[in-house]
Amino acid sequence: MADRVYNVLFLCTANSARSVLAEAILNQLGEGRFRAYSAGSQPRGTVNPYAINLLRNLGHDVSALRSKSWDEFAEPGASVMDFVFTVCDSAANEACPVWPGRPATAHWGIPDPAAVTGSEAQIALAFDEAYRMLRRRIELFLALPISSIDHLALQEKLREIGKSGAGADNGAPADIAANG
């Protein structure tokens, strides 16, 4: 199991900001143990420039990031997902495709930074906050003993991570990361 690479799909309606941020974060923090993807039910077709700028400034590889349909991941021959996370409330309430395999799923709703209006600073702050929340949840996810926990317990841990708040400790129950 040490060589096992887990496939993770992050979903959001437009696939232009939150899901793309999560894809980049996990691909960097996962250190080759995870392969992250993102997609949307109604992809915008382009990645939000604020998301690209933030990721680039934080040292993420943005060369392969693109806005795409979740249909790509439900087609025959597509990579089988081990985990599927929705990061926006709209996608969580939509009828998702049937994913091959038996991926663990959870909703990790994050406020939409692309919906923020105002000054450049206010918009940038919204993207910073979304990034911080996603990074914290992904860090908690990476701390789970995935290969040694049963599917039902894993599902519950993933849901707990998604319910964690936005505070400095993200409001996560202490046993999520500590006890896996």
N, C-alpha and C positions, 0 to 999 in steps of 0.2 A: 504493500500500500504506500510505501514511501515515495514511489515514483508516480503515483496517481495524480493526474491533473484534473481538477474539478472545473466544469463549465458553468458559468453563472450568467444569467440574462437579466438585465435591468430594464423594466418597461415603464414608459410614460407615453401619454397620448401623442405629443408632437415629436418626441425623441430629438429635442434640440438643446436641452439644458440639463435638467436633473439626471436623467438616465445616462447621458453622455459623461457628466461629471463622475458618476458612480463607476462607469466602465473604466475611465482613466485611472481613478483612484485605486480600484481593486487590481488592475493590471500592474500598477506600480508596487503597491503594498503586498500583493500576493506572491511576489518573488518567484514566479514560475510554477507555483502550486495551484494557481487558479488562472483560468482564461476567461476574462469578462467580455461581455457583449452588451449592446444596448439596442433597443428598437422601440417603435411606437405603433399604436393602432391607426393613427392618422399622421404619419411623419410629415414634418414641415418641409423636408427636403434639404435643409441646410442647418448646420449647427449654429447656435446663437453665438455671435462674435464675442460677447462678454464671457461666455463659457470658454471659448478657445483662448482668449487673452488671459484669463485667470489661470487656466491649466498650463499654458506656456510659461507664464511668469512663475509658476510653482514647480517648474522643471518636469512636467509631464510630456510624454511624446504625444503629439496631437496629429501626427501625419496620417494615421489610418481612421481617424474619427469621421463619421458621417451619419447623417440622419437616414434611417431606413425602416422599412415595415417589419412588423413582427412576423409577417407571413414567411419571410426568409428562413425563419427558425422552425417553422412547422412543416416545411416541405420535405419530401423524401430525400434522404441523403444529407440533411442538415445535421450539424453537431447536436448530439443529445445533451440536453441541459441537466445538470445535477441540482441546480437551484434557479428559481425564478422569483424575482422581487419586483413588485410594483412600487414606484416612488412618487406617484401622483394619485390623488383620489379618483380622478376620472378613469384612469386605466384600471384601477382596482375594481371599479363598478361595471366595467365592460365585460362582455363575454369573450374570454381569451380563446385562442386556438387550443386544440388538444396537443400537448407537448409530448413528443416521443419519450419513452422511459417513464420514470416516476420521480420527477423533480420535487424537491422540497420547496414550498412556496411560502411567501409572507408579504405583507404590505408594510412598507417603510415610508409612509407619506411624509413628504417634505414640502414646505410652502414653495410656490413657483416663483423663482427669482425673475423669470422672463415676463411675469405679469406686473412687476413693479414699475411704476412710473415716477418721474421726478428728475432730480439732478443726476448727473453722471455718478456722483459720489453715493447717492442713495441706491442707485441700481447696482453699482459695484459692491456696496455693502450687502445687498440682498444675495448676490452671487457668492460672496465670501461666506455668508451665514449658511447657505445651502451646502456649500462645499464642506464647511466645518461639521455640520450635522451628518452628512453622508460619510465623511471620513471617520467620525467617531463610531458610527454604526458598523462600518466595514471593519474597523479595528476590533470591535466586540465580536463580530462574526469570525474574524481570523483567529481569535483566541479560543474558539470552541474546539473541543476534541472530536472533530467531525468523523474520523474513522472509527472511533470507539463509542459512539453514542447511538442508541437505536433511533429509528426514523421518527417515531412519535415524539420522543423527548427532544430530538433535534428540531422538529416542527415547532414545538412550544418555545424553545429557546429563540428561534428565529422570530417568532411573533413578539416575544418579550423585547427583543432588540428594536423592533419596529414601533413599539409603544413607548420607548424611552424618550425622555424629554429633550429639551434643547439647552439645558444648563451645562456648566463646565464639565460635570461628570456625566452629562447627557441624561441624568435621571435614571440610568439603567439599574435594575435590581442588582445588588452586589454579587449575587451568585451566578449571573450570566457568564461573566468572564472567569470568575474565580473557580466555579465548579463546572464550567463548561456546560 
